[in-house]
Amino acid sequence: MKHRNVWTKLLALTLSVSLFTSLAACGKGGDAKPSGSNNEASQSQTMSGSDGNAGGSVVAKGEELPILPEPKTYTAMVIQTSALKAAGDKYCVQKAAEETNISFEWSEVPSSGWTERINILFNTDSIPDVIIGDAGVSQNYEQLLTLDDYIDDYAPNVKAFLEERPEYNAALRAPDGKIHAFPIGDEAYSNKVDAKMWINTEWLDKLGLEMPTTLDEFENVLRAFKEKDPNGNNQADEMPLTFRNVWGWAQGAETYFGPFGVVENSSHVFLDKDNKVVFSPQEDGYKLALQWFNKLYNEGLLDPDAFVMSSDEYAVRDGGRDIVGALAGYNPSEVGVDNGENNDRYKTLPALVGPNGDQMVGFNYILRTDGYSINKNAEMPEALVRFYDYVNSSVQLKLEWGRGKEGDFWEWTTNDKGEKAPMFIEHTPEEWKALGYTSRAEYRQAESFAGQTPGLYTEELDKSKVIDPKAKTDWGVLGVKSWEPFAVYGLPPGTATPENSERRAILLTDIDNYLSKFIADSVMSGLTDEKWDQHLKTLGDLKVQEYVKLCQEYTDAVNSVNN
């Protein structure tokens, strides 16, 4: 698909600076101290250039550092990534305060309470200066700064990035046609599938079984896992298949619906080859999938607690006991398994062929729409625009904000073209322990902003990194590559109109509540034709057709911008 570059009215086409260009200069500032001044007067003064500063503005333009001549503290809210280290104690934050003269009073919110907190803050008009995460832009954009007018003077790296990646146009535009959030997080290739399908290949080898390629073969493997004591402890404690609920990040059974010609996700829809919205829970394949899960449940092949576990309980489902045969997860550690010295006891399943020949895997768009938003009433908002641009001005800073310190998580090396490139360091458990952590994931969550980083980890950066020769095979990435021919996608990234977004959210709340109960009951108690007919009637009562129509209107609007 070709993208029409609709940025020309906003962006000058003469700039060729890469998003990864190194910082041209560095400056040092003192410790940040809270400051307060008349908000309206402050904005008027800095934007008019009447403060007497030689540069015409208190806020340095381009890539000059420090951003402010004197230390200043803003307020910021972000999803909490770790309880081990506070946001203000992270190296990247402290370094930024020194180089930019901007520091933050951080409010770290658990992911489970994020949406509720966002709603309260916007409804009471008490949002912080900066929000790093999903600010509900489609509903709340009027309280957020319009960023377009600041890009030319204060965000050269953002400007270059948007020229290079015009597809972000539809993803970032609010209903008023303006940008109110810059992208954050990871475009890592592995993120194209969160709830990956994993299987214990050591058990396969021990029982003399081949990697299953069809649903029937997979079912037979699960029976062998249950009946033939693959962990060798003379106890019938094997759990052939586990997952937690049906949809939900990295733990749900979403991908196991694929052999039946449907997929699940948080919106319950996917797009067919003609970009038409398909509502999975009313498709015949969905019925067949639930009946298959019920058969596994009745035979003791499915985790009996699949629909009652918390996320914390799922994280220790195996607990090193060697009882899990197959699972859903971003990686096998989702359930606390021992993945072996070479990290290869568990490998990804192929895209299983279903009873009617279907092969389907639900894929994510890796464009990041959760963003870095600024309160429109923040003092000197251009300083906060500059701060985002600063974080995204070099690979060094991006990795510090999203992975951790150089020499700990990553280091510079030379690629096969003789070019300087980053490499993620493969540490032993003892080396991670020496750094104060039990694993790579624990280190990253504590020492950086991980998946909530304002330093966008782009797909290009992901492709540029060098693989440490000591690194284990990344079976997750290999799995995603093997599933790509069978990929189907859900709703495209973008911003709906407030009316569309609000109505869909209302309908989806009732649909989610109903489906959670219906799915659990169908898997544990069975699904007859009569129950399915009643299910379809209930979907009608829940106005599913209106929901699908709204999803289609949204999809068409996003695609019209990109075409």
C-alpha positions as CSV (number, residue, x, y, z in Angstrom):
1,M,0.0,0.0,0.0
2,K,1.4,3.4,-0.9
3,H,1.0,6.2,1.6
4,R,0.1,9.7,0.4
5,N,2.4,12.1,2.2
6,V,-0.1,14.4,3.8
7,W,2.6,16.0,5.9
8,T,3.8,18.5,3.3
9,K,1.8,21.3,4.7
10,L,3.3,20.7,8.1
11,L,6.8,19.5,7.5
12,A,9.6,21.0,5.3
13,L,10.9,18.5,2.9
14,T,14.5,19.9,3.0
15,L,15.4,18.2,6.3
16,S,17.2,14.9,5.9
17,V,18.4,14.4,9.5
18,S,17.8,10.8,10.7
19,L,15.9,10.2,13.9
20,F,19.0,8.4,15.1
21,T,21.4,11.4,14.6
22,S,23.7,11.9,17.5
23,L,23.4,14.9,19.8
24,A,25.2,17.9,18.4
25,A,26.1,19.4,21.7
26,C,25.7,18.7,25.4
27,G,25.2,21.1,28.3
28,K,25.1,20.8,32.0
29,G,22.6,22.2,34.4
30,G,22.2,22.1,38.2
31,D,19.8,20.2,40.3
32,A,16.2,20.8,39.3
33,K,14.1,22.7,41.7
34,P,10.3,23.2,41.6
35,S,9.3,26.6,40.1
36,G,6.0,28.3,39.7
37,S,5.0,31.4,37.8
38,N,1.9,32.7,36.3
39,N,1.0,30.1,33.7
40,E,-0.6,32.3,31.1
41,A,2.0,35.0,31.4
42,S,4.8,32.5,31.1
43,Q,3.5,31.0,27.9
44,S,3.0,34.4,26.4
45,Q,6.5,35.5,27.3
46,T,8.3,32.5,26.0
47,M,6.4,32.3,22.7
48,S,6.8,36.0,22.0
49,G,10.5,36.0,22.7
50,S,10.2,39.1,25.0
51,D,12.2,37.7,27.9
52,G,15.4,39.3,26.8
53,N,17.2,36.0,26.1
54,A,19.7,36.3,23.3
55,G,18.1,33.4,21.5
56,G,14.7,35.1,21.5
57,S,13.1,32.5,23.8
58,V,13.8,30.9,27.2
59,V,13.5,27.5,25.5
60,A,16.5,26.5,23.3
61,K,15.5,25.6,19.8
62,G,16.8,22.9,17.5
63,E,19.1,20.5,19.5
64,E,20.8,23.1,21.7
65,L,21.4,22.1,25.3
66,P,20.4,22.8,28.0
67,I,16.8,23.2,27.0
68,L,16.2,25.7,29.8
69,P,18.8,28.1,31.3
70,E,17.7,27.3,34.8
71,P,16.5,24.0,36.4
72,K,12.7,23.5,36.3
73,T,10.5,20.7,37.6
74,Y,7.4,19.5,35.8
75,T,4.9,16.8,36.8
76,A,4.6,13.5,34.8
77,M,2.6,10.4,35.0
78,V,3.6,7.0,33.6
79,I,2.6,3.3,34.0
80,Q,4.8,1.7,36.7
81,T,7.2,-0.8,35.2
82,S,8.8,-1.9,38.4
83,A,8.5,-1.7,42.2
84,L,12.3,-2.1,42.5
85,K,13.4,1.4,41.4
86,A,11.4,4.6,41.2
87,A,11.3,6.5,38.0
88,G,13.2,9.5,39.4
89,D,16.1,7.2,40.4
90,K,16.7,5.8,36.9
91,Y,20.0,6.7,35.3
92,C,18.3,8.1,32.1
93,V,16.2,10.5,34.1
94,Q,19.0,11.8,36.2
95,K,21.2,12.2,33.1
96,A,18.4,14.1,31.3
97,A,18.0,16.5,34.3
98,E,21.7,17.4,34.1
99,E,21.8,17.8,30.3
100,T,18.4,19.6,29.8
101,N,17.7,21.4,33.2
102,I,14.3,19.6,33.1
103,S,13.3,17.2,35.8
104,F,10.0,15.7,36.9
105,E,7.9,14.8,39.9
106,W,6.8,11.4,38.9
107,S,3.4,9.7,39.4
108,E,3.8,6.0,38.7
109,V,0.5,4.2,38.2
110,P,0.0,0.4,38.1
111,S,-1.3,-0.7,34.7
112,S,-4.4,-2.2,36.3
113,G,-5.5,1.3,37.5
114,W,-4.3,3.4,34.6
115,T,-7.5,3.9,32.7
116,E,-9.5,4.8,35.8
117,R,-6.8,7.3,36.9
118,I,-6.8,8.9,33.4
119,N,-10.6,9.2,33.4
120,I,-10.6,10.9,36.8
121,L,-7.8,13.3,36.0
122,F,-9.4,14.5,32.7
123,N,-12.9,14.7,34.2
124,T,-11.6,16.9,37.0
125,D,-9.3,18.9,34.7
126,S,-6.3,18.0,36.9
127,I,-3.9,16.3,34.5
128,P,-0.2,16.5,35.0
129,D,2.1,18.4,32.7
130,V,3.1,15.3,30.8
131,I,1.4,11.9,30.3
132,I,3.5,9.0,29.1
133,G,1.0,6.4,28.1
134,D,-2.5,6.1,26.6
135,A,-4.2,9.4,27.4
136,G,-7.4,8.6,25.6
137,V,-6.6,11.2,23.0
138,S,-9.8,10.7,20.9
139,Q,-11.9,11.8,23.9
140,N,-9.4,14.1,25.7
141,Y,-7.5,15.9,23.0
142,E,-9.1,19.3,23.8
143,Q,-7.2,19.3,27.1
144,L,-3.9,18.4,25.5
145,L,-1.4,20.6,23.7
146,T,-1.6,20.8,19.9
147,L,2.0,19.7,19.0
148,D,2.0,20.5,15.3
149,D,2.9,24.2,15.8
150,Y,6.0,23.3,17.8
151,I,7.6,20.7,15.5
152,D,9.5,23.0,13.2
153,D,11.3,25.0,15.9
154,Y,11.5,22.5,18.8
155,A,11.5,18.9,17.4
156,P,13.8,18.4,14.4
157,N,14.2,14.7,15.2
158,V,10.5,14.2,15.3
159,K,10.1,16.2,12.1
160,A,12.6,13.9,10.3
161,F,11.0,10.8,11.7
162,L,7.5,11.8,10.5
163,E,8.8,12.4,7.0
164,E,10.4,9.0,7.0
165,R,7.3,7.3,8.5
166,P,4.2,8.9,6.9
167,E,2.0,6.0,8.1
168,Y,2.1,7.6,11.5
169,N,-0.1,10.4,10.1
170,A,-3.3,8.4,10.6
171,A,-2.1,6.8,13.8
172,L,-1.4,10.1,15.6
173,R,-4.1,12.5,14.2
174,A,-6.8,13.3,16.7
175,P,-10.4,14.0,15.6
176,D,-9.5,17.7,15.1
177,G,-6.9,16.7,12.5
178,K,-4.0,17.7,14.8
179,I,-1.3,15.8,16.7
180,H,-1.7,15.7,20.5
181,A,0.6,12.8,21.3
182,F,4.0,11.6,20.1
183,P,4.7,7.8,19.9
184,I,6.3,5.9,22.7
185,G,7.3,2.3,23.3
186,D,8.7,-0.5,21.2
187,E,8.3,-1.4,17.5
188,A,10.3,-4.6,18.1
189,Y,9.5,-7.3,15.6
190,S,8.7,-9.8,18.3
191,N,5.8,-7.6,19.4
192,K,3.8,-8.5,16.3
193,V,2.5,-11.5,18.3
194,D,2.2,-11.1,22.0
195,A,0.4,-14.4,23.1
196,K,2.7,-16.8,21.3
197,M,2.2,-20.5,21.2
198,W,4.9,-22.5,23.1
199,I,5.5,-26.2,23.6
200,N,7.9,-28.2,25.7
201,T,10.2,-29.8,23.0
202,E,12.2,-31.7,25.7
203,W,9.0,-33.6,26.5
204,L,8.5,-34.2,22.8
205,D,12.0,-35.7,22.4
206,K,11.6,-37.8,25.6
207,L,8.4,-39.3,24.3
208,G,9.6,-39.7,20.7
209,L,7.1,-37.3,19.3
210,E,7.4,-35.0,16.3
211,M,6.5,-31.3,16.5
212,P,2.8,-31.2,15.7
213,T,1.6,-29.3,12.6
214,T,-2.1,-30.0,12.7
215,L,-4.7,-29.5,15.4
216,D,-5.3,-33.3,15.6
217,E,-1.5,-33.9,16.1
218,F,-1.4,-31.2,18.8
219,E,-4.3,-32.8,20.6
220,N,-2.6,-36.2,20.5
221,V,0.6,-34.7,21.9
222,L,-1.3,-33.1,24.8
223,R,-2.8,-36.6,25.6
224,A,0.7,-38.1,25.6
225,F,1.9,-35.3,27.9
226,K,-0.9,-36.2,30.3
227,E,-0.6,-40.0,30.2
228,K,3.1,-40.8,29.7
229,D,4.8,-38.9,32.6
230,P,7.2,-36.8,30.5
231,N,8.7,-35.1,33.6
232,G,9.6,-38.5,34.9
233,N,8.5,-38.0,38.5
234,N,6.1,-40.9,38.6
235,Q,3.2,-38.5,39.4
236,A,0.3,-37.5,37.2
237,D,1.0,-33.8,37.7
238,E,1.5,-32.7,34.1
239,M,-0.5,-29.8,32.9
240,P,-0.6,-30.3,29.1
241,L,-1.9,-26.8,28.1
242,T,-2.3,-23.6,30.1
243,F,-3.3,-20.1,29.4
244,R,-5.2,-17.3,31.3
245,N,-8.5,-16.3,29.9
246,V,-9.0,-15.8,26.2
247,W,-7.8,-12.3,25.4
248,G,-5.3,-10.2,27.3
249,W,-1.7,-9.3,26.8
250,A,0.5,-12.3,26.2
251,Q,-1.4,-14.7,28.4
252,G,-4.7,-15.4,26.7
253,A,-5.7,-18.2,24.3
254,E,-6.1,-15.8,21.4
255,T,-3.8,-17.5,19.0
256,Y,-5.1,-21.0,19.7
257,F,-8.3,-19.9,17.9
258,G,-6.4,-19.7,14.6
259,P,-6.9,-23.2,13.3
260,F,-10.6,-22.6,13.4
261,G,-10.4,-19.6,11.0
262,V,-10.9,-16.9,13.6
263,V,-8.7,-15.1,16.1
264,E,-9.4,-13.3,19.4
265,N,-8.1,-10.0,20.7
266,S,-9.3,-7.2,22.9
267,S,-11.7,-5.8,20.3
268,H,-12.9,-9.2,19.2
269,V,-12.6,-8.3,15.5
270,F,-10.2,-8.8,12.6
271,L,-10.0,-7.6,9.0
272,D,-10.5,-9.9,6.1
273,K,-8.6,-9.6,2.8
274,D,-11.0,-6.8,1.7
275,N,-10.5,-4.9,4.9
276,K,-14.0,-5.8,6.1
277,V,-14.5,-6.2,9.8
278,V,-15.3,-9.7,11.1
279,F,-16.7,-10.1,14.6
280,S,-15.1,-13.4,15.7
281,P,-17.5,-14.5,18.5
282,Q,-20.4,-14.8,16.0
283,E,-18.4,-17.0,13.5
284,D,-18.9,-20.7,13.3
285,G,-15.2,-21.2,13.8
286,Y,-15.5,-19.6,17.2
287,K,-18.1,-22.1,18.2
288,L,-15.8,-25.0,17.0
289,A,-12.9,-23.5,19.0
290,L,-14.9,-23.4,22.2
291,Q,-16.2,-26.9,21.7
292,W,-12.6,-28.0,21.2
293,F,-11.4,-26.3,24.4
294,N,-14.3,-28.0,26.2
295,K,-13.1,-31.4,25.0
296,L,-9.6,-30.6,26.3
297,Y,-11.1,-29.5,29.6
298,N,-13.1,-32.7,30.0
299,E,-10.1,-34.9,29.3
300,G,-7.9,-33.0,31.8
301,L,-5.7,-31.6,29.0
302,L,-6.5,-28.0,29.8
303,D,-5.5,-26.1,32.9
304,P,-8.6,-26.2,35.2
305,D,-7.9,-22.8,36.5
306,A,-7.5,-21.1,33.1
307,F,-10.4,-18.8,33.7
308,V,-9.9,-18.0,37.4
309,M,-6.2,-17.3,37.7
310,S,-4.8,-13.8,38.3
311,S,-1.8,-12.6,36.3
312,D,0.5,-13.1,39.3
313,E,-0.8,-16.7,39.7
314,Y,-0.1,-17.4,36.0
315,A,3.4,-16.1,36.4
316,V,4.2,-18.9,38.7
317,R,2.0,-21.6,37.2
318,D,4.9,-23.9,36.6
319,G,7.1,-22.4,39.3
320,G,10.1,-24.5,38.1
321,R,8.2,-27.8,38.8
322,D,8.4,-28.9,35.1
323,I,4.6,-29.5,34.8
324,V,3.6,-27.3,31.8
325,G,3.6,-28.9,28.3
326,A,2.2,-26.0,26.2
327,L,1.3,-22.4,27.0
328,A,0.4,-19.0,25.8
329,G,2.9,-16.2,26.5
330,Y,5.2,-13.6,25.1
331,N,8.0,-16.0,26.2
332,P,7.9,-19.2,28.3
333,S,8.9,-17.3,31.4
334,E,5.2,-16.1,31.5
335,V,4.5,-19.2,33.6
336,G,7.8,-19.5,35.4
337,V,9.2,-22.6,33.6
338,D,12.8,-23.7,33.5
339,N,13.7,-23.1,29.9
340,G,17.0,-24.9,30.1
341,E,20.7,-23.8,30.0
342,N,20.4,-23.1,26.2
343,N,17.0,-21.4,26.5
344,D,15.5,-24.0,24.2
345,R,13.4,-26.4,26.2
346,Y,10.3,-24.5,24.9
347,K,9.9,-23.6,21.2
348,T,7.1,-22.0,19.3
349,L,4.5,-24.1,17.6
350,P,3.9,-23.8,13.9
351,A,0.7,-22.3,12.6
352,L,-1.5,-25.3,13.2
353,V,-3.8,-26.6,10.5
354,G,-7.4,-26.8,11.6
355,P,-10.1,-29.3,10.8
356,N,-11.2,-27.3,7.7
357,G,-7.7,-26.5,6.6
358,D,-7.5,-23.1,8.2
359,Q,-4.2,-21.5,9.4
360,M,-4.5,-18.1,11.0
361,V,-2.5,-16.1,13.5
362,G,-3.5,-12.8,14.9
363,F,-0.8,-10.1,14.4
364,N,-0.4,-6.7,16.0
365,Y,0.4,-3.4,14.2
366,I,3.6,-2.3,15.8
367,L,3.0,1.4,15.2
368,R,2.8,3.0,18.6
369,T,-0.2,5.1,19.3
370,D,0.1,5.3,23.1
371,G,1.9,8.5,23.5
372,Y,3.7,11.4,25.1
373,S,1.1,14.0,25.7
374,I,1.4,17.5,27.2
375,N,-1.1,19.4,29.2
376,K,-2.2,22.5,27.1
377,N,-1.8,24.6,30.3
378,A,1.7,23.5,31.1
379,E,4.2,26.3,31.6
380,M,6.6,26.7,28.7
381,P,5.1,23.7,26.8
382,E,7.7,24.0,24.1
383,A,10.3,22.9,26.7
384,L,8.4,19.6,27.0
385,V,8.3,19.2,23.3
386,R,12.1,19.7,23.2
387,F,12.5,17.2,26.0
388,Y,10.8,14.5,23.9
389,D,12.9,15.4,20.9
390,Y,16.0,15.2,23.1
391,V,15.2,11.7,24.2
392,N,14.7,10.7,20.6
393,S,17.8,12.5,19.3
394,S,20.2,9.5,19.4
395,V,20.3,5.7,19.6
396,Q,22.3,6.1,22.9
397,L,19.5,7.9,24.6
398,K,16.8,5.7,23.1
399,L,18.5,2.6,24.5
400,E,19.1,4.2,27.9
401,W,15.5,5.1,28.3
402,G,14.1,1.8,26.9
403,R,16.8,-0.8,27.9
404,G,19.1,0.6,30.5
405,K,22.7,1.7,30.9
406,E,25.4,1.1,28.3
407,G,27.6,-1.7,29.5
408,D,24.8,-3.3,31.5
409,F,22.1,-4.2,29.0
410,W,23.8,-3.2,25.8
411,E,27.0,-2.0,24.3
412,W,28.4,-0.5,21.1
413,T,30.0,-2.9,18.6
414,T,30.6,-3.1,14.8
415,N,28.2,-4.9,12.4
416,D,29.2,-6.9,9.4
417,K,29.2,-3.8,7.3
418,G,31.8,-2.2,9.5
419,E,29.3,0.2,10.9
420,K,28.8,1.2,14.6
421,A,25.8,-0.6,16.0
422,P,24.3,-1.6,19.4
423,M,24.4,-5.1,20.7
424,F,22.3,-6.5,23.6
425,I,24.7,-8.2,26.0
426,E,24.0,-11.8,26.9
427,H,24.6,-12.1,30.6
428,T,24.7,-15.2,32.7
429,P,22.3,-15.5,35.7
430,E,25.3,-14.8,37.9
431,E,26.2,-11.6,35.9
432,W,22.6,-10.4,36.2
433,K,22.7,-11.1,39.9
434,A,25.9,-9.0,40.2
435,L,23.9,-6.1,38.7
436,G,21.3,-6.6,41.3
437,Y,18.7,-8.4,39.3
438,T,17.5,-12.0,38.6
439,S,17.0,-11.6,34.9
440,R,17.2,-9.4,31.8
441,A,13.5,-8.6,32.0
442,E,13.7,-7.6,35.7
443,Y,16.7,-5.3,35.0
444,R,15.0,-3.6,32.1
445,Q,11.8,-3.0,34.0
446,A,13.7,-1.4,36.9
447,E,16.5,0.5,35.1
448,S,14.5,1.9,32.1
449,F,11.0,2.7,31.1
450,A,10.9,-0.5,29.1
451,G,7.7,-0.7,26.9
452,Q,6.6,2.7,28.2
453,T,9.7,4.5,27.1
454,P,9.3,8.0,25.5
455,G,12.4,7.1,23.4
456,L,10.7,5.3,20.6
457,Y,12.4,2.0,19.8
458,T,11.7,1.8,16.1
459,E,11.6,-1.2,13.8
460,E,14.7,0.2,12.0
461,L,16.6,0.3,15.2
462,D,15.5,-3.2,16.1
463,K,16.8,-4.4,12.7
464,S,20.1,-2.6,13.1
465,K,21.2,-4.3,16.4
466,V,23.9,-6.9,16.4
467,I,23.1,-10.3,18.0
468,D,25.6,-11.2,20.7
469,P,27.5,-14.4,19.6
470,K,26.8,-15.7,23.1
471,A,23.0,-15.2,22.8
472,K,20.6,-18.0,22.7
473,T,18.3,-18.5,19.7
474,D,15.4,-16.2,19.9
475,W,12.6,-18.8,19.3
476,G,10.0,-16.1,19.7
477,V,11.3,-14.1,16.7
478,L,11.6,-17.3,14.7
479,G,8.0,-18.1,15.6
480,V,6.7,-14.8,14.4
481,K,8.6,-15.2,11.2
482,S,7.0,-18.6,10.6
483,W,3.5,-17.3,11.3
484,E,3.7,-14.2,9.1
485,P,2.3,-15.9,6.0
486,F,-0.8,-16.7,8.0
487,A,-1.1,-13.2,9.7
488,V,-4.4,-11.4,10.1
489,Y,-4.8,-8.0,11.7
490,G,-7.3,-6.3,13.9
491,L,-8.3,-2.7,13.9
492,P,-5.7,-0.4,12.4
493,P,-3.9,2.1,14.7
494,G,-5.4,5.6,14.6
495,T,-7.8,7.9,16.4
496,A,-11.5,7.7,16.1
497,T,-14.0,10.6,16.4
498,P,-15.1,11.1,20.0
499,E,-18.6,9.9,19.1
500,N,-17.3,6.7,17.5
501,S,-14.8,6.0,20.2
502,E,-17.2,6.7,23.1
503,R,-20.0,4.6,21.6
504,R,-17.7,1.7,20.8
505,A,-16.3,1.7,24.3
506,I,-19.8,1.6,25.8
507,L,-20.8,-1.3,23.6
508,L,-17.5,-3.1,24.2
509,T,-17.9,-3.0,28.0
510,D,-21.1,-4.9,27.8
511,I,-19.8,-7.3,25.2
512,D,-16.7,-8.0,27.2
513,N,-18.6,-8.7,30.4
514,Y,-20.9,-11.1,28.6
515,L,-18.2,-12.9,26.6
516,S,-16.0,-13.5,29.6
517,K,-18.9,-15.5,31.3
518,F,-20.0,-17.2,28.1
519,I,-16.6,-18.4,27.1
520,A,-15.8,-19.8,30.6
521,D,-19.1,-21.5,30.8
522,S,-18.8,-23.0,27.3
523,V,-15.3,-24.4,28.0
524,M,-16.1,-25.8,31.4
525,S,-19.8,-26.9,30.9
526,G,-20.0,-27.4,27.1
527,L,-21.6,-25.6,24.2
528,T,-24.7,-27.2,22.5
529,D,-26.4,-25.9,19.4
530,E,-29.1,-24.5,21.5
531,K,-26.7,-22.6,23.7
532,W,-25.0,-21.2,20.6
533,D,-28.3,-20.1,19.1
534,Q,-29.0,-18.3,22.4
535,H,-25.5,-16.8,22.2
536,L,-26.2,-15.3,18.8
537,K,-29.4,-13.8,20.0
538,T,-27.7,-12.3,23.0
539,L,-25.1,-10.7,20.7
540,G,-27.9,-9.1,18.9
541,D,-29.3,-7.8,22.1
542,L,-25.9,-6.3,22.9
543,K,-26.0,-4.4,19.6
544,V,-23.0,-6.2,18.1
545,Q,-24.0,-5.2,14.6
546,E,-23.8,-1.5,15.6
547,Y,-20.4,-2.2,17.2
548,V,-19.2,-3.8,13.9
549,K,-20.5,-0.9,11.9
550,L,-18.7,1.6,14.1
551,C,-15.5,-0.5,13.8
552,Q,-15.9,-0.5,10.0
553,E,-16.4,3.3,9.9
554,Y,-13.3,3.8,12.0
555,T,-11.3,1.4,9.8
556,D,-12.4,3.1,6.6
557,A,-11.6,6.5,8.0
558,V,-8.0,5.4,8.9
559,N,-7.4,3.7,5.6
560,S,-8.7,6.7,3.7
561,V,-5.9,8.8,5.2
562,N,-3.2,6.2,4.4
563,N,-4.3,5.5,0.8
